[in-house]
Each structure stands twice: as C-alpha cells, then as structure tokens.
Amino acid sequence: MAGTVARVTEISASSSRSFDDAVKVGLDRANKTLRHVTSAWVKDQKVSLDDGKITGFVVHLLVTFVLED
C-alpha cells in the first residue's frame, strides 16, 4: 500500500520590509529545519505600528511538509 502523508505546522515570521519578505523569511527558516516542504498558506497577516507608522510586517503561515517513510 503506497501513499503520502503530510503534516502541517504553523509558524510566524516578520520583516521590516514587506509581507512578501516576511513570507520568504518564514519559508527560508522552515526549510532549515523541515525536509520536503511542499507548500505554505498565509493564514493571517498584520502590521506593527509605532506612532502611527508601519514598523513591521508579520505573517502567520501554515507550512505543509511530507513525512518520510
């Protein structure tokens, strides 16, 4: 019986540049620890403010990776 089993883990990442950069930061870090990362879903995003100015971009990612046999 052959098949594939995947797991999903949630991570948060931040960047002072953009949401896109925060996603890249999160996925780069996930790939250092997890093997066989196949996809990610941006579950939530928000900005950090200081005196009404954007100081950071935060994303919450659901990262999918395939479990090894």
Secondary structure, 3 states (H helix, E strand, C coil): CCCCCEEEEEEEEEECCCHHHHHHHHHHHHHHHCCCEEEEEEEEEEEEEECCEEEEEEEEEEEEEECCC
